[in-house]
């Protein structure tokens, strides 16, 4: 039976650590503030932003919401991004995605000062990560690394296979695994013999965005399996991995829900703290 990698427990530990460091900064007169830009009233985005603000309150981070109707002009958002870049009271900020139709997220994200880019998604942040310069790390990939390390899973010298090459997860996670001295393979929709390649992995990360695509034939005996996927169905929430089929073969596996998701939220708080220290 595989060991379950409990993301809720690991995330709680991160939040405790962040809270303690936020208190230390406050004792020196330094506040930590995380701002959010929300456009439109998409229910999932509204809920997600509310959860993030609650997380901030829990650890003592100030949070301010900048809310706009879905027909807001692109230029108005650009002006706000520049203002937040220049505001010393703002430690970091992010734009809640996706934006409504008619707005282009990439130019806005590209304008974010990398020292305030708590999502770690701007081209400058990605470039810093790629060449090994200090940067705020993308929350989900960093959360995966923390989940592994906090569970005592050795990365150095091990073969890691990342399924998915998105800018949000796959590419930055490959960079972070390389930083930990793993040997990394990235698979994607054009990869030949996917199951054969995946089954070489000591550490297999499924971030492919296809519900329950990864089964037992993709996993070698004793592998560590991380499921980044999240899919809402009539039967509940599931991931990219067929858990019941893979769990008996794995030595450790992250569940969905309760695995990577809580870590993503916790690493956003960590990034806000790191931004305040800069």
GIJOUR-V154000 format. One record per residue. N is the residue number from 1. RES is the residue in one small letter. BURIAL is b if it has 16 or more other C-alpha atoms within 10 Angstrom, else e. Layout:
n-><N;N>
res-><RES;RES>
burial-><BURIAL;BURIAL>
This chain:
n-><1;2;3;4;5;6;7;8;9;10;11;12;13;14;15;16;17;18;19;20;21;22;23;24;25;26;27;28;29;30;31;32;33;34;35;36;37;38;39;40;41;42;43;44;45;46;47;48;49;50;51;52;53;54;55;56;57;58;59;60;61;62;63;64;65;66;67;68;69;70;71;72;73;74;75;76;77;78;79;80;81;82;83;84;85;86;87;88;89;90;91;92;93;94;95;96;97;98;99;100;101;102;103;104;105;106;107;108;109;110;111;112;113;114;115;116;117;118;119;120;121;122;123;124;125;126;127;128;129;130;131;132;133;134;135;136;137;138;139;140;141;142;143;144;145;146;147;148;149;150;151;152;153;154;155;156;157;158;159;160;161;162;163;164;165;166;167;168;169;170;171;172;173;174;175;176;177;178;179;180;181;182;183;184;185;186;187;188;189;190;191;192;193;194;195;196;197;198;199;200;201;202;203;204;205;206;207;208;209;210;211;212;213;214;215;216;217;218;219;220;221;222;223;224;225;226;227;228;229;230;231;232;233;234;235;236;237;238;239;240;241;242;243;244;245;246;247;248;249;250;251;252;253;254;255;256;257;258;259;260;261;262;263;264;265;266;267;268;269;270;271;272;273;274;275;276;277;278>
res-><x;x;x;x;x;x;x;x;x;x;x;x;x;x;x;x;x;x;x;x;x;x;x;x;x;x;x;x;x;x;x;x;x;x;x;x;x;x;x;x;x;x;x;x;x;x;x;x;x;x;x;x;x;x;x;x;x;x;x;x;x;x;x;x;x;x;x;x;x;x;x;x;x;x;x;x;x;x;x;x;x;x;x;x;x;x;x;x;x;x;x;x;x;x;x;x;x;x;x;x;x;x;x;x;x;x;x;x;x;x;x;x;x;x;x;x;x;x;x;x;x;x;x;x;x;x;x;x;x;x;x;x;x;x;x;x;x;x;x;x;x;x;x;x;x;x;x;x;x;x;x;x;x;x;x;x;x;x;x;x;x;x;x;x;x;x;x;x;x;x;x;x;x;x;x;x;x;x;x;x;x;x;x;x;x;x;x;x;x;x;x;x;x;x;x;x;x;x;x;x;x;x;x;x;x;x;x;x;x;x;x;x;x;x;x;x;x;x;x;x;x;x;x;x;x;x;x;x;x;x;x;x;x;x;x;x;x;x;x;x;x;x;x;x;x;x;x;x;x;x;x;x;x;x;x;x;x;x;x;x;x;x;x;x;x;x;x;x;x;x;x;x;x;x;x;x;x;x>
burial-><e;b;e;b;b;b;b;b;b;b;b;e;e;b;b;e;e;b;b;e;b;b;b;e;b;e;e;e;e;e;b;b;b;b;b;b;b;b;b;b;e;e;e;e;b;b;e;e;b;e;e;b;b;e;b;b;e;e;b;b;b;b;b;e;e;e;e;e;e;b;e;e;e;e;e;e;b;e;e;e;b;e;e;b;b;e;e;e;e;b;b;b;b;b;b;b;e;e;b;b;e;e;b;e;b;e;e;b;b;b;b;b;b;b;b;b;b;b;b;b;b;b;b;b;b;b;e;b;b;b;e;e;e;e;b;b;b;b;b;b;b;b;b;b;b;b;b;b;e;b;e;e;e;e;b;e;e;b;b;b;b;b;b;b;b;e;e;b;b;b;b;b;b;b;b;b;b;b;e;e;e;b;b;b;b;b;b;e;e;e;e;e;e;b;b;e;b;b;b;b;b;b;b;b;b;b;b;b;b;e;b;b;e;b;b;b;e;b;b;b;b;b;b;b;b;b;b;b;b;b;e;e;e;e;e;e;e;b;b;b;b;b;b;e;e;b;b;b;b;b;b;b;b;b;b;b;b;b;b;b;b;b;b;b;b;b;b;b;b;b;b;b;b;b;b;b;e;e>
